[in-house]
Amino acid sequence: MINLMSSIMIDRPIKQVFDFVSTPENDFQWQYGILATASLSNRKGAMQSFFRSIGHLLGRRNLSTFEVLEYEQNEKYGFKSLSGLVHSRTSYIFENVSGRTRIHIFIEASAPHFFKITEGMLEKTMRNQLEENVGMLKTILESKLTAFPN
């Protein structure tokens, strides 16, 4: 089992950060290897919401379906994979810090479908990607070019 954690401070109000991160269609903008993501249900944030993601991981195309497990506005967002190369559960916890937002990210993963790869190699790749992803998230959200509704 792979366990990853990361935390980052973003100089944006919590609502803007939460809304961006909890919208699956934004994933390709800040998550390495994601080509496209789409919601499969119309009730954003409601339990029994699902989304599908197409991307690549270690040179292999990956189509995954996810179920939203946690959705507490401006506090928590979490989901688990229902299909794909990697079985995972991801949780984001959002914290207001003097008008800025700290995000804590927790990922648990295993790769039962990767027969020719060691879990250690996958963990190293995922850890590096996570750090790149949070850096990209910070850059995108703090960019003056990014337009957010009030």
C-alpha positions as CSV (number, residue, x, y, z in Angstrom):
1,M,0.0,0.0,0.0
2,I,1.3,3.5,-1.0
3,N,0.5,6.4,1.4
4,L,1.2,9.9,0.3
5,M,0.7,13.2,2.0
6,S,1.3,16.8,1.0
7,S,0.3,20.2,2.2
8,I,0.4,23.6,0.6
9,M,-0.7,27.2,1.3
10,I,-2.4,29.0,-1.5
11,D,-3.0,32.8,-1.4
12,R,-6.6,32.6,-2.4
13,P,-9.9,32.5,-0.3
14,I,-11.0,29.0,0.6
15,K,-14.2,29.1,-1.5
16,Q,-12.2,29.7,-4.7
17,V,-9.7,27.0,-3.9
18,F,-12.4,24.5,-2.9
19,D,-14.5,25.1,-5.9
20,F,-11.6,24.7,-8.3
21,V,-10.2,21.5,-6.7
22,S,-13.6,19.9,-6.3
23,T,-14.5,20.4,-10.0
24,P,-13.2,17.3,-11.8
25,E,-13.2,19.1,-15.2
26,N,-10.3,21.3,-13.8
27,D,-8.1,18.3,-13.1
28,F,-6.2,18.3,-16.4
29,Q,-5.1,21.9,-15.7
30,W,-3.1,20.9,-12.6
31,Q,-2.7,17.2,-12.4
32,Y,0.2,15.6,-14.3
33,G,-0.9,12.9,-16.7
34,I,-4.6,13.8,-16.8
35,L,-5.9,14.4,-20.4
36,A,-9.6,14.9,-19.6
37,T,-12.0,14.5,-16.8
38,A,-15.8,14.6,-16.8
39,S,-18.5,14.4,-14.2
40,L,-20.9,11.5,-14.7
41,S,-23.7,12.9,-12.5
42,N,-25.5,16.2,-12.5
43,R,-25.5,16.8,-8.7
44,K,-22.2,18.4,-8.0
45,G,-20.9,17.4,-4.7
46,A,-23.8,15.2,-3.8
47,M,-23.1,11.7,-2.5
48,Q,-23.4,9.2,-5.3
49,S,-21.6,11.5,-7.6
50,F,-19.1,10.0,-10.0
51,F,-16.5,11.2,-12.5
52,R,-14.3,9.6,-15.1
53,S,-10.7,10.5,-15.9
54,I,-8.5,9.7,-18.9
55,G,-4.8,10.0,-18.6
56,H,-1.5,8.1,-18.6
57,L,0.6,6.7,-15.9
58,L,4.1,5.3,-16.5
59,G,3.5,5.2,-20.2
60,R,0.2,3.3,-20.0
61,R,-3.2,4.8,-20.9
62,N,-5.5,4.8,-17.9
63,L,-9.3,5.2,-17.9
64,S,-10.6,5.4,-14.3
65,T,-14.0,6.0,-12.8
66,F,-14.2,7.6,-9.3
67,E,-16.9,7.9,-6.7
68,V,-17.1,11.0,-4.5
69,L,-17.1,9.9,-0.9
70,E,-16.7,13.3,0.9
71,Y,-18.0,16.7,0.0
72,E,-18.3,19.3,2.8
73,Q,-18.3,22.7,1.2
74,N,-15.0,24.5,1.9
75,E,-13.9,21.8,4.3
76,K,-13.4,18.3,2.7
77,Y,-13.4,16.7,-0.7
78,G,-12.6,13.0,-1.2
79,F,-13.1,10.2,-3.7
80,K,-12.1,6.6,-4.4
81,S,-11.3,4.8,-7.7
82,L,-13.8,2.2,-8.9
83,S,-11.7,1.2,-11.9
84,G,-8.3,1.8,-13.5
85,L,-4.7,0.7,-13.2
86,V,-4.4,2.0,-9.7
87,H,-6.8,1.5,-6.8
88,S,-6.8,4.8,-4.8
89,R,-8.5,6.9,-2.2
90,T,-7.8,10.6,-2.2
91,S,-8.9,13.2,0.5
92,Y,-8.4,17.0,0.5
93,I,-8.9,18.9,3.7
94,F,-9.2,22.7,3.4
95,E,-8.3,25.1,6.1
96,N,-8.8,28.9,6.2
97,V,-5.6,30.7,7.4
98,S,-6.1,34.4,7.6
99,G,-7.9,34.6,4.3
100,R,-5.6,32.2,2.6
101,T,-6.1,28.4,2.1
102,R,-4.1,25.5,3.3
103,I,-4.8,22.2,1.6
104,H,-3.8,18.9,3.1
105,I,-3.8,16.0,0.6
106,F,-3.8,12.4,1.5
107,I,-3.6,9.5,-1.0
108,E,-3.7,5.8,-0.4
109,A,-3.0,3.6,-3.5
110,S,-2.2,0.2,-4.6
111,A,-1.5,-1.2,-8.1
112,P,-2.8,-4.7,-8.5
113,H,-2.9,-4.3,-12.3
114,F,0.8,-3.4,-12.8
115,F,2.5,-6.8,-13.2
116,K,5.9,-5.5,-14.3
117,I,6.3,-2.7,-11.9
118,T,7.4,-2.6,-8.3
119,E,5.2,-0.7,-5.8
120,G,8.4,1.2,-4.8
121,M,8.9,2.6,-8.3
122,L,5.2,3.5,-8.5
123,E,5.3,5.2,-5.1
124,K,8.3,7.3,-6.2
125,T,6.6,8.4,-9.4
126,M,3.4,9.2,-7.6
127,R,5.2,11.2,-4.9
128,N,7.0,13.2,-7.5
129,Q,3.8,13.8,-9.4
130,L,2.0,14.9,-6.3
131,E,4.6,17.5,-5.5
132,E,4.5,18.8,-9.1
133,N,0.7,18.9,-9.0
134,V,0.5,20.9,-5.8
135,G,3.1,23.3,-7.2
136,M,1.1,23.7,-10.4
137,L,-2.2,24.1,-8.4
138,K,-0.6,27.0,-6.4
139,T,0.7,28.7,-9.5
140,I,-2.6,28.5,-11.4
141,L,-4.7,29.7,-8.5
142,E,-2.4,32.5,-7.5
143,S,-1.9,33.7,-11.1
144,K,-3.3,37.1,-11.8
145,L,-4.5,35.8,-15.1
146,T,-6.9,33.4,-13.5
147,A,-10.3,34.9,-13.3
148,F,-12.6,33.9,-10.4
149,P,-16.1,34.9,-9.8
150,N,-16.8,36.8,-6.6
